[in-house]
Amino acid sequence: MRVLQTTVLLAIIVLSSTANAQDKAAPDTQSWKASPSQQFTAEESATLARTARDKAEALERARDRRMRAISKGICTGC
């Protein structure tokens, strides 16, 4: 009986972690890539680049903030 319960528990854990991994790896349905035939002016191109850079910096700041919050609970200092 214990072997059956352990097997079922392991199967549930493995299947749920696989389902979570598939959700995170799913491709983004909304793509902002420009088509090759679309032309941008220098101002539009600069605006798009600035927007992408700002977004990347915001993501990096959010990641750093989360990492600092996590490490405060782990690290006690040198």
C-alpha positions as CSV (number, residue, x, y, z in Angstrom):
1,M,0.0,0.0,0.0
2,R,2.8,2.4,0.9
3,V,4.5,1.7,-2.4
4,L,1.4,2.6,-4.3
5,Q,0.9,5.8,-2.4
6,T,4.6,6.8,-2.9
7,T,4.3,6.0,-6.7
8,V,1.1,8.1,-7.0
9,L,2.7,11.0,-5.1
10,L,5.8,11.0,-7.2
11,A,3.8,10.8,-10.4
12,I,1.7,13.8,-9.3
13,I,4.8,15.8,-8.4
14,V,6.5,15.0,-11.7
15,L,3.5,15.7,-13.8
16,S,2.7,19.0,-12.1
17,S,6.3,20.3,-12.5
18,T,6.3,19.3,-16.1
19,A,3.0,21.2,-16.6
20,N,4.5,24.3,-15.0
21,A,7.7,24.1,-17.1
22,Q,5.6,23.9,-20.3
23,D,3.6,27.0,-19.3
24,K,6.7,29.0,-18.7
25,A,8.4,27.9,-21.9
26,A,5.3,28.6,-24.1
27,P,6.1,31.1,-26.8
28,D,4.7,34.6,-26.5
29,T,1.7,34.9,-28.8
30,Q,2.1,38.6,-29.3
31,S,5.2,39.4,-31.3
32,W,6.4,42.9,-31.8
33,K,9.0,42.1,-34.5
34,A,8.8,44.3,-37.5
35,S,8.2,42.9,-40.9
36,P,11.1,43.3,-43.3
37,S,9.0,45.4,-45.7
38,Q,8.2,48.0,-43.1
39,Q,10.5,51.0,-43.1
40,F,11.0,53.3,-40.1
41,T,12.3,56.8,-40.0
42,A,15.3,57.6,-37.8
43,E,13.0,59.1,-35.2
44,E,10.7,56.1,-35.1
45,S,13.7,53.8,-35.0
46,A,15.2,55.7,-32.1
47,T,11.8,55.7,-30.3
48,L,11.5,51.9,-30.7
49,A,15.1,51.4,-29.5
50,R,14.5,53.6,-26.5
51,T,11.3,51.8,-25.6
52,A,13.0,48.4,-25.9
53,R,15.9,49.6,-23.8
54,D,13.6,51.1,-21.1
55,K,11.6,47.9,-20.9
56,A,14.8,45.8,-20.6
57,E,16.1,48.1,-17.9
58,A,12.8,47.9,-16.0
59,L,12.9,44.1,-16.1
60,E,16.5,44.1,-14.9
61,R,15.6,46.5,-12.0
62,A,12.7,44.3,-11.0
63,R,14.9,41.2,-11.1
64,D,17.6,42.9,-9.1
65,R,14.9,44.0,-6.5
66,R,13.7,40.4,-6.2
67,M,17.2,39.0,-5.9
68,R,18.0,41.5,-3.2
69,A,14.9,40.6,-1.3
70,I,15.7,36.9,-1.5
71,S,19.3,37.4,-0.6
72,K,18.5,39.5,2.5
73,G,16.8,36.4,3.9
74,I,19.8,34.2,3.1
75,C,22.9,36.3,3.4
76,T,23.9,37.6,6.8
77,G,26.8,39.6,5.6
78,C,30.5,39.1,5.6
